[in-house]
Amino acid sequence: MMTNPAFAARTPVLELVAVHAGYGRIDVLHGVDLALHAGEVYALLGPNGAGKSTTLGVASGQIVPSSGGLMLCGRDVTGAAPDALARAGVCVVPEGRGIFPNLTVAENLRMATFTGMRYPDVSARAFTQFPRLRDRRRQMAGTLSGGEQQMLAMARALATDPAVLLVDELSMGLAPIVVDELYDHVRQIAAAGLSILIVEQFVHEILGIADVAGIMLHGRIEHTGSTTELADGLASAYLGGKH
């Protein structure tokens, strides 16, 4: 059955609808609505403890909402397992990178073949996007620099040609010059049309790439708009103009 192009154009690739979620009986999210459209970069910003990582947990299937729903291309996937969502095209670069430190770079990339991709295709794509990893392919991932580990995490996620990329705190623990380099890669990836939902603290870097930004406070997305519209409000909301 063919999809109506007009319907496809207005249907978000990924959507959270009135989501309440948390840990045990304690909700961290209190009615979160978020829509990521095709080819869009959405920056989710806010202070620590606001609920940003929990939002990504719901979007990736790692946390099941206590109420509300998760939609993928208009289809209700609430409660779907993380591996099922990964096979459907939702890939995650988690906070802390999520690599296997005792495996080589090449072995880490081989882990991305679980979706059925051939390893030569996975490695070729990874080394094209991140040439430095080619030189490190026999090196243990745990001995890479922090920036190289983040590149490896991104390369492994992108190798499966995802429909949606979820990125949690890309800049965590990294020097600003390394963050700039990583965001150059993100800019290239975004320009190729991948839909990206990214949680970040380095606000200036992500605002230069994002199409839409949301400010999360106390488990709710309080403000959503273009990065231009929200730039002034960000400083007064929680950043104090520092970043």
C-alpha positions as CSV (number, residue, x, y, z in Angstrom):
1,M,0.0,0.0,0.0
2,M,1.4,3.4,-1.0
3,T,1.7,6.1,1.7
4,N,0.2,9.4,0.9
5,P,3.1,11.8,0.5
6,A,1.3,14.6,2.3
7,F,0.6,12.4,5.3
8,A,4.3,11.2,5.3
9,A,5.5,14.8,5.2
10,R,3.6,15.8,8.3
11,T,4.0,12.5,10.3
12,P,7.0,12.7,12.7
13,V,9.6,10.0,12.3
14,L,9.7,9.7,16.1
15,E,7.1,11.1,18.5
16,L,6.5,11.1,22.3
17,V,2.9,11.8,23.2
18,A,2.0,12.9,26.7
19,V,4.6,10.6,28.2
20,H,4.9,10.0,31.9
21,A,7.9,7.8,32.8
22,G,10.5,7.3,35.4
23,Y,12.0,4.6,37.7
24,G,9.8,2.5,39.9
25,R,6.8,4.4,41.1
26,I,8.5,7.8,40.7
27,D,7.8,9.6,37.5
28,V,10.6,11.8,36.1
29,L,8.7,12.9,33.0
30,H,5.4,14.6,33.5
31,G,3.5,14.7,30.1
32,V,6.3,15.1,27.5
33,D,5.4,15.8,24.0
34,L,8.2,15.7,21.4
35,A,8.1,15.4,17.6
36,L,11.2,14.7,15.5
37,H,10.5,15.0,11.7
38,A,12.4,13.5,8.8
39,G,15.8,15.1,8.2
40,E,15.5,17.3,11.3
41,V,18.0,17.8,14.1
42,Y,16.2,18.3,17.5
43,A,18.3,19.6,20.4
44,L,16.9,18.7,23.8
45,L,18.4,21.1,26.3
46,G,18.2,21.6,30.0
47,P,20.0,21.3,33.4
48,N,21.1,18.0,34.9
49,G,18.1,16.2,36.4
50,A,15.6,17.8,34.0
51,G,14.7,14.4,32.5
52,K,16.6,14.6,29.2
53,S,18.3,11.2,29.4
54,T,15.0,9.6,30.6
55,T,13.4,11.0,27.5
56,L,16.0,9.3,25.3
57,G,15.4,6.1,27.4
58,V,11.8,6.2,26.4
59,A,12.6,7.0,22.7
60,S,15.0,4.0,22.5
61,G,12.7,1.6,24.3
62,Q,14.9,1.2,27.4
63,I,12.2,2.8,29.6
64,V,8.5,2.0,29.1
65,P,6.2,4.9,29.8
66,S,3.7,4.6,32.7
67,S,1.3,6.5,30.5
68,G,1.4,8.2,27.1
69,G,2.9,6.7,23.9
70,L,5.9,6.3,21.6
71,M,5.3,6.5,17.9
72,L,7.6,5.6,15.1
73,C,6.6,6.9,11.6
74,G,3.0,7.1,12.9
75,R,2.9,3.6,14.3
76,D,2.4,3.0,18.0
77,V,5.5,1.2,19.3
78,T,5.0,1.8,23.0
79,G,6.5,-1.0,25.0
80,A,8.6,-2.4,22.1
81,A,12.0,-3.8,23.1
82,P,15.1,-1.8,22.5
83,D,16.5,-4.4,20.0
84,A,13.2,-4.3,18.1
85,L,13.4,-0.5,17.8
86,A,17.1,-0.8,16.8
87,R,16.1,-3.2,14.0
88,A,13.4,-0.6,13.0
89,G,16.1,2.0,12.6
90,V,16.3,3.7,16.0
91,C,20.0,3.8,17.0
92,V,21.5,5.2,20.2
93,V,24.9,6.8,21.1
94,P,24.5,6.5,24.9
95,E,26.0,8.7,27.6
96,G,29.4,7.3,28.4
97,R,29.8,6.1,24.8
98,G,28.8,2.5,25.3
99,I,31.7,0.9,23.6
100,F,33.3,-2.5,24.5
101,P,36.7,-1.4,25.9
102,N,38.3,-4.9,25.8
103,L,37.5,-5.4,22.1
104,T,39.4,-3.8,19.2
105,V,37.9,-1.0,17.1
106,A,37.2,-3.6,14.4
107,E,35.6,-6.0,16.8
108,N,33.4,-3.2,18.1
109,L,32.3,-2.4,14.6
110,R,31.6,-6.1,14.0
111,M,29.0,-5.9,16.8
112,A,26.9,-3.6,14.5
113,T,26.3,-6.5,12.1
114,F,23.5,-7.9,14.3
115,T,21.0,-6.1,12.0
116,G,22.2,-8.2,9.1
117,M,24.7,-5.8,7.6
118,R,27.9,-7.3,6.2
119,Y,31.0,-6.4,8.1
120,P,32.9,-5.0,5.0
121,D,30.0,-2.6,4.5
122,V,29.9,-1.6,8.2
123,S,33.7,-1.0,8.3
124,A,33.8,0.8,5.0
125,R,31.1,3.2,6.1
126,A,32.7,3.8,9.5
127,F,36.2,4.4,8.1
128,T,34.9,6.8,5.5
129,Q,33.0,8.9,8.1
130,F,35.8,8.7,10.7
131,P,39.1,8.1,8.9
132,R,41.1,8.1,12.2
133,L,39.4,4.9,13.2
134,R,40.9,3.1,10.2
135,D,44.4,3.7,11.7
136,R,43.2,2.5,15.1
137,R,41.2,-0.6,13.9
138,R,43.5,-3.1,15.7
139,Q,43.7,-1.0,18.8
140,M,41.8,-1.9,22.0
141,A,38.9,0.5,22.2
142,G,39.6,1.2,25.9
143,T,42.9,2.7,25.0
144,L,41.5,5.3,22.6
145,S,41.2,8.9,23.5
146,G,37.8,10.1,24.7
147,G,37.1,11.8,21.4
148,E,38.1,8.6,19.5
149,Q,35.8,6.5,21.7
150,Q,32.9,8.8,20.9
151,M,33.7,8.6,17.2
152,L,33.7,4.8,17.5
153,A,30.3,4.9,19.3
154,M,28.9,7.1,16.6
155,A,30.4,5.0,13.8
156,R,28.9,1.9,15.2
157,A,25.5,3.5,15.4
158,L,25.6,5.0,11.9
159,A,27.0,1.9,10.3
160,T,23.5,0.3,10.3
161,D,22.1,3.2,8.3
162,P,19.5,4.2,10.9
163,A,16.4,6.3,10.3
164,V,16.8,8.0,13.7
165,L,19.9,8.7,15.7
166,L,19.6,9.4,19.5
167,V,22.7,11.0,21.1
168,D,23.1,11.5,24.8
169,E,25.7,14.1,25.9
170,L,28.1,13.9,23.0
171,S,30.4,16.4,24.7
172,M,30.6,14.8,28.2
173,G,34.1,14.8,29.6
174,L,35.7,16.1,26.4
175,A,37.8,19.2,25.7
176,P,36.1,21.9,23.7
177,I,38.4,21.4,20.7
178,V,37.4,17.8,20.6
179,V,33.8,18.7,20.9
180,D,34.2,21.0,17.9
181,E,35.6,18.2,15.9
182,L,32.8,15.8,16.8
183,Y,30.2,18.4,16.0
184,D,31.8,18.8,12.5
185,H,30.9,15.2,12.0
186,V,27.4,15.7,13.3
187,R,27.0,18.6,10.9
188,Q,28.0,16.4,8.0
189,I,25.7,13.6,9.1
190,A,22.8,16.0,9.5
191,A,23.4,17.5,6.1
192,A,23.0,14.0,4.6
193,G,19.4,14.0,5.9
194,L,19.5,11.8,9.0
195,S,16.9,12.6,11.7
196,I,18.8,13.3,15.0
197,L,17.6,13.8,18.6
198,I,20.4,15.0,20.7
199,V,20.7,15.9,24.4
200,E,23.5,18.3,25.1
201,Q,25.1,20.7,27.5
202,F,27.4,22.5,25.1
203,V,24.7,24.7,23.9
204,H,26.4,26.9,21.3
205,E,27.7,23.9,19.4
206,I,24.4,22.2,19.0
207,L,22.5,25.4,18.3
208,G,24.7,25.9,15.3
209,I,23.4,22.6,13.9
210,A,19.9,22.0,15.2
211,D,16.7,22.9,13.4
212,V,14.5,22.8,16.5
213,A,15.3,23.1,20.2
214,G,13.3,22.2,23.3
215,I,14.1,23.4,26.8
216,M,13.3,20.8,29.4
217,L,12.7,21.7,33.0
218,H,11.4,19.5,35.8
219,G,10.4,16.7,33.5
220,R,8.5,18.8,31.0
221,I,9.5,20.4,27.7
222,E,8.6,24.0,28.6
223,H,9.6,25.7,25.4
224,T,10.0,24.5,21.8
225,G,11.0,26.5,18.7
226,S,13.7,27.3,16.3
227,T,17.2,27.8,17.7
228,T,17.0,31.5,16.9
229,E,13.7,31.9,18.8
230,L,15.1,30.1,21.9
231,A,18.6,31.4,22.0
232,D,17.9,34.3,24.3
233,G,15.6,32.3,26.5
234,L,18.3,29.6,27.0
235,A,20.7,31.9,28.8
236,S,18.1,33.1,31.2
237,A,16.4,29.7,31.7
238,Y,19.3,27.8,33.2
239,L,22.7,28.5,31.6
240,G,23.6,31.9,33.0
241,G,25.2,32.8,29.7
242,K,28.2,30.6,30.4
243,H,28.2,28.4,27.3
